[in-house]
Amino acid sequence: MKSTKKYLLTLFAVASMATVSVQNLTAGFPLTGADGNSVVQSPVIPASVLFAGTKIDLDRIDMYERLDRELTAMTYTHGNTLLLFKRANRYFPEIIPILKKNGVPEDIVYLACIESTLNPRAYSVAKAAGLWQFIASTAKHYGLEVNEFVDERYNTEKATAAACRYLKDAYKKYGNWESVAASYNGGMARITKELASQNATTAYDLYLVDETSRYMFRLLAMKLIMENPREYGFILQSDQLYQPVRTETVTVNGPVEDWPTWAKQHGINFMTLREYNPWIRAKSLPNKTGKMYKIKIPNKDDLKRSTQKKIVYNKNWVY
């Protein structure tokens, strides 16, 4: 009887703790049961989400449950989500101004988040590369150079500008950002065909393959988490965020016979050259056309955590 009573009291304690808001985590109340184990709590789904200036109503059962699936998955996939916050502090200051300059809503930055986890060297099994995960043919169509010596899919500035061109083309075709997002995952041809064949005007109403159907809701979930990290149990200190690294630009408009030698002449090694210029894909650059390339040389002070200037892009990200 005593053991049964103790068990029931433990269940009551755990149930009581489960009603605590996730926000209490940041107030110093860890979500643990009486036995010391963590309580797994389902994230709260809002009634609506504002994305790219449009209010997305989640009263529809399917809309609610599709967002619930992605928000739950992201909330409990801790490693990738934590890395996103850290990397975003470095890359958002570079990406977002390019989006704004090209007339693309700032919220579209979350597309890069779910495409590559903001890993500039990301490469998929489908042979998509870079922050925006372009395949080679699409990259070339939107003005990026892709060959054995240079791959501008790995150039953050140029790839973001190319993504803007794609996204604006898609928006002209569909007139809403959810269909644009679906086309980024499934291709314009497929989404255009399905909108016509299913008599729909928005990708939210399309029956699609699971990956594309989930894609739009991953965007919404990413926005919710990155705008309100503490509400979903993510706590970071400011010194845990990856810092932007100041760079000096050196112009090259001719061939480079040996990049390791070139790097040494400019006070860095080949590894550092490739790290800050991942679009360089070989140890030489023929450059027979005399094209101008901008090479980033990192500031030596910014290569050490102890001498980096600490910047927090979004104060909501830190505790």
Buried (B, 14 or more C-beta within 10 A) or exposed (E): EEEEEEEEEEEEBBEEBEEBEBBEBBEEEEBEBBEEEEBEBEBEBBEEBEBBEEEBEBEEEEBBEBBBBBBBEBBEEEEEBBBBBBBBBBBBEEBBEBBEEBEBBBBBBBBBBBBBBBBBEBBEEEEBBBBBBBBBEBBBBBEBBBEEBBBBBBBBBBBBBBBBBBBBBBBEBBEBBBBBBBBBBBEBEBBBEBBEEEEBEBBBBBEBEEEBBBBBBBBBBBBBBBBBBBBBBBEBEBEEBBBBBBBEEEEBEEEBEEBBEBBEEEEBEBEBBBBBBBBBBEBBBBBEEEEEBEBBBBEEEBBEEEEBEEEBBBEEBBE
